[in-house]
Amino acid sequence: MTDLAPRPVSASRVEMTQFVLPPDTNQHGSIFGGRVLQWIDICGAIAAQRHSHRKVVTASMDEMHFLVPISLAEIVVLRACVNYVHRTSMEVGVRVEREVPTTGARTHAATAYLTFVSLDETGRPTPAPPLLTESDDEIRRWREAELRRTARLAHRDALRRLRGEA
């Protein structure tokens, strides 16, 4: 059984670095959005696994915003950590930065929020450890994640009612 003692946000932090190569780019010389999404999903999954000490699956991705293009031969830096834990689910925020290799200048390029579910040995959802928030920023991110979760659930319920499923 996995320990369910609260874990600090810092225990889930991940930083990944990727170099943008020709197969990653489109005809404009900028990165495919799908490639960025792939890297975001990997980075987020590592953060969720570091927090839960379990296998995890991606349940959803929302609030994805591409802010600036990322070009061939630039560096992509992805930083992730767990923002919020419910019972079996965890929200992970991933920040993507574009780095110019000749200057080291970084620009915020994208942000995404993903929900991962912690799994037991049989592949069923299982409780994740509570999240220990230790700073004002971590508390703010927790509260914002609660709002996003409430909005996701309300949206899901509204769609079910519309389909006559509720």
CORBEL-V304704 format. One record per backbone hydrogen bond with DSSP energy under -1.0 kcal/mol. NH is the residue of the N-H (numbers start at 1). CO is the residue of the C=O. If there is no record, write none. Layout:
nh: (NH:NH)
co: (CO:CO)
This chain:
nh: (7:9:11:12:14:16:18:20:24:25:26:29:31:32:36:37:38:39:40:41:42:43:44:45:46:47:48:49:50:51:52:53:57:59:60:62:65:67:68:72:73:74:75:76:77:78:79:80:81:83:84:86:90:91:92:93:94:95:96:97:98:99:100:103:104:107:109:110:111:112:113:114:115:116:117:118:119:120:123:126:128:132:139:140:141:142:143:144:145:146:147:148:149:150:151:152:153:154:155:156:157:158:159:160:161:162:163:164:165)
co: (130:132:8:9:80:78:76:74:21:22:30:26:70:24:32:33:34:35:36:37:38:39:40:41:42:43:44:45:46:47:48:49:117:115:115:113:111:109:109:29:20:71:99:18:97:16:95:14:93:91:91:89:116:84:114:81:112:79:110:77:107:75:105:100:100:98:96:96:65:94:62:92:60:90:57:88:55:124:120:118:87:7:135:136:137:138:139:140:141:142:143:144:145:146:147:148:149:150:151:152:153:154:155:156:157:158:159:161:160)
